[in-house]
Amino acid sequence: MDLHSELRYDADPATVFEMLTDETFIARKTTAAKALRHDVTITRQGERVTIELTRVMPPDVPDFVRRFVGDTIEIQQTDVWEAARPDGTRSGTITLDMVGTPVSCSGTMSLQRSDGGTVMTIDGTVKASVPLVAGKVERAVHEGLAEAARIEESVGRAWLAEQR
């Protein structure tokens, strides 16, 4: 199932990128999304930045999905951001694995200038390899990821307002 999210921020791409790679911001957005715990590692190789985030989430999913995930959902996310272009815009990739389940998501990300601010676009595909109910599982995961994007945007807007 295709996933498309646009997160809009009132700051330039370099400032938004600085926020996205700040461990305190990552902790704040993860907590706001109801994570029970998380662990983050940020690796910089020149201008390329990799964020590895593991979150343990409550199983806030429909009952038919809960039997696949158990009492908690562990999500391993890897974001890889390439070097900034001269105007500060960036592109990258995102992968999510739901540990111990046949569910994953992968896609691309970008930071682009838009109306005096920045839009972060995420395009991906949610894939569930579950006989008979794959579509239902993919829809449930899609809804959860869309909600996480809305939370991240809200936390990010508040973060940027505080930084001014």
CORURJO-V608693 format. One record per backbone hydrogen bond with DSSP energy under -0.5 kcal/mol. CO is the residue of the C=O (numbers start at 1). NH is the residue of the N-H. Records with the same first field share a line. If there is no record, write none. Layout:
# CORURJO-V608693
CO=NH + NH
This chain:
# CORURJO-V608693
1=126
3=124
5=122
6=8
7=120
9=11 + 118
12=16
13=17
14=18
15=19
16=20
17=21
19=22
21=23
22=26
23=27
24=28
25=29
26=30
27=31
28=32
29=33
30=35
31=34
34=58
37=56
39=54
41=43 + 52
43=45 + 50
45=48
48=45
49=81
50=43 + 52
51=53 + 79
52=41
53=55 + 77
54=39
55=57 + 75
56=36 + 37
57=73
58=60
59=61
62=65 + 66
63=67
65=68 + 69
66=70
69=72
71=59
72=74
73=57 + 75
74=76 + 99
75=55 + 77
76=97
77=53
78=95
79=51 + 81
80=93
81=49
85=88
89=85
90=111
91=82
92=109
93=80
94=107
95=78
96=105
97=76 + 99
98=101 + 103
101=103
102=129
103=98
104=127
105=96
106=125
107=94
108=123
109=92
110=112 + 121
111=90
112=119
114=117
117=114
118=9
119=112 + 121
120=7
121=110
122=5
123=108
124=3
125=106
127=104
128=130
130=134
131=133
133=137
134=138
135=139
136=140
137=141
138=142
139=143
140=144
141=145
142=146
143=147
144=148
145=149
146=150
147=151
148=152
149=153
150=154
151=155
152=156
153=157
154=158
155=159
156=160
157=161
158=162
159=163
160=164
161=164
